């Protein structure tokens, strides 16, 4: 009887670990979504302000594309200097 109980308990252990892994994964997903949301809010506010100033959507896209290109160049320069 005791052997069957031990066997049953050891069989539950992977399920508990799976539940912990699932919970950790879900928490990581939520934290990442919250982090992205905090990053997106100022960008959306910026776009709204530009629209209120009369900047066309194509110009806004061009400005953000240019900024992204500048950031890529700066990142590549920084990465190369670290080597």
C-alpha positions as CSV (number, residue, x, y, z in Angstrom):
1,X,0.0,0.0,0.0
2,X,2.8,2.4,1.0
3,X,4.6,1.6,-2.3
4,X,1.5,2.4,-4.3
5,X,1.2,5.7,-2.5
6,X,4.8,6.6,-3.1
7,X,4.4,5.7,-6.8
8,X,1.3,7.9,-7.0
9,X,3.1,10.8,-5.4
10,X,6.1,10.6,-7.7
11,X,3.7,10.4,-10.7
12,X,2.2,13.7,-9.6
13,X,5.5,15.5,-9.3
14,X,6.0,16.1,-13.1
15,X,2.4,17.4,-13.2
16,X,3.3,19.9,-10.5
17,X,6.4,21.0,-12.4
18,X,4.4,21.3,-15.6
19,X,2.0,23.5,-13.8
20,X,4.8,25.6,-12.5
21,X,6.4,25.9,-15.9
22,X,3.0,26.8,-17.4
23,X,2.5,29.5,-14.8
24,X,6.0,30.9,-15.3
25,X,5.4,31.0,-19.0
26,X,2.1,32.8,-18.6
27,X,3.7,35.3,-16.2
28,X,6.5,35.9,-18.7
29,X,4.0,36.5,-21.5
30,X,2.1,39.0,-19.3
31,X,5.2,40.8,-18.3
32,X,6.4,41.1,-21.9
33,X,3.0,42.4,-23.0
34,X,3.0,45.0,-20.2
35,X,6.6,46.0,-21.2
36,X,5.6,46.4,-24.8
37,X,2.5,48.4,-23.8
38,X,4.6,50.8,-21.8
39,X,6.8,51.3,-24.8
40,X,4.0,51.7,-27.3
41,X,2.0,54.3,-25.4
42,X,4.4,57.2,-25.9
43,X,4.8,56.3,-29.5
44,X,1.0,56.4,-30.0
45,X,0.8,59.7,-28.2
46,X,3.5,61.1,-30.4
47,X,1.6,60.0,-33.6
48,X,-1.6,61.6,-32.3
49,X,0.2,64.9,-31.6
50,X,1.7,64.9,-35.1
51,X,-1.7,64.3,-36.6
52,X,-3.1,67.1,-34.6
53,X,-0.3,69.3,-36.0
54,X,-1.4,68.3,-39.5
55,X,1.4,66.0,-40.4
56,X,0.3,63.4,-43.0
57,X,0.4,59.7,-42.2
58,X,3.0,59.1,-45.0
59,X,5.3,61.8,-43.4
60,X,4.8,60.2,-40.0
61,X,5.8,56.8,-41.4
62,X,8.8,58.3,-43.1
63,X,9.9,60.0,-39.8
64,X,9.6,56.8,-37.8
65,X,11.4,54.8,-40.6
66,X,14.2,57.3,-40.6
67,X,14.5,57.2,-36.8
68,X,14.5,53.3,-36.9
69,X,17.3,53.5,-39.5
70,X,19.3,55.9,-37.3
71,X,18.8,53.6,-34.4
72,X,19.9,50.6,-36.4
73,X,23.1,52.4,-37.5
74,X,23.8,53.4,-33.9
75,X,23.3,49.9,-32.7
76,X,25.5,48.4,-35.3
77,X,28.2,50.9,-34.5
78,X,28.0,50.1,-30.8
79,X,28.0,46.4,-31.4
80,X,31.0,46.6,-33.6
81,X,33.0,48.7,-31.1
82,X,32.2,46.0,-28.4
83,X,34.1,43.4,-30.4
